[in-house]
Amino acid sequence: MGNHPNVLVIPFSFELYTNHPTIKKVRFTDKTFVINLGMTQRTSLHSSQELGLSTFGGVTSAGRTRGGVDSRFALPYQAWSNLPFSATRTVSMKSDLILMAVLFMVPAQLLSQAQRLEQMQSKTILVFTPHPDDDVFGAGGTIALLNRNHNRVYVVVYTNDDKGSYDPEMSSQRLAGIRKSEEEASEGLLGTAKENISWMGYDDGMLEYAPQPKLTEEATAIIRRIRPDVLLTVDPGEWFERWHKTDHRMAAFNTIDAVRAAEFWLYFPNQKLQQELQPYKIPEMYFFYPAPQEANYYVNIDSVAELKFEAAAKQVSQFEPAVNKYRADWEPADLEKAKKEMRQEQPKKDGHYVEAFRYATGFNQF
């Protein structure tokens, strides 16, 4: 292989798969060590104990979660302890000392080639959200950063959120219009163009009772038409979403069903035959609202945290007192109280405001 900068000569065979956004596979052959910067869907992991790696903290798979995702996959990538390497097969290596030595031979500059979600530029981002507020509360800071970096952000809202009011004088039709206007103002503050927000139009709380083939077909068509580099949506594996929040549960499951269907043209073949929508495989997915123990990716939103809180505050009808008796604006004291609560509730990691995600690269990881 000559003097290729990503190849080192190693006298044994070994193979690693990772959940790193860019470095997907590290392959050791009989004579070479190859860093593969391409995409791979293989992420199955075995216990680190099988390979005797338990003493080497950050290079083990001890912290992984369901579907081969390592729970230490975190911001920033400055040390090996944050790289989610996990061994899947060995051929002729028994010494964990050799493994550790070899891993540290990887050129340090390769780490800098990984592109963080919040550093992406000129990409297409697709956000599926159950209600016209979950995108902002769950990923508003990340959306703001993506827009700042000149990415194309599209938001798809499953429901019109027309039921969540205690106001006895409120109607569903009126509330749907209010929530639509608030979402457009909120996302607009984050930088998302109004024309990039689309509405599937289902009633609040009723998404689970919609005809599922139709629902999945609609989401599949959106994926095939937009062809995103990155998908953001509610985590389909989080226990609260599974058992307590019907629209969240259905939106999460339906989106993942559509992700899978979009890859294979025989799902909804009329989309190809009649609408010229080609099959499409989404490279990367980031699920917001993850279970804390399963979050494996964190975006530092310090620089846009106040912008996120301001954008969330545009959703006036979602907060008290407007949720009890609607009014279109805030009393200054109520606004400050709401922002104070948002600051307190926003997750932090190492003293920084963050948004937590579960990262995946294929539907087999859900």
PEWONOR-V453908 format. One record per helix or strand. SS is the DSSP state (H for helix, E for strand). FROM is the first residue (numbers start at 1). TO is the last residue. If there is no record, write none. Layout:
# PEWONOR-V453908
SS;FROM;TO / SS;FROM;TO
This chain:
# PEWONOR-V453908
E;7;9 / E;14;18 / E;25;28 / E;32;36 / H;48;51 / H;57;59 / E;64;65 / H;66;68 / E;69;70 / H;80;82 / E;85;90 / H;96;103 / H;108;113 / H;117;119 / E;124;129 / H;134;148 / E;152;159 / H;172;190 / H;194;196 / E;197;202 / H;207;209 / H;212;226 / E;230;234 / H;239;243 / H;246;263 / H;270;273 / E;284;288 / H;292;294 / E;297;300 / H;302;313 / H;316;318 / H;332;345 / E;348;349 / E;352;360 / H;363;365
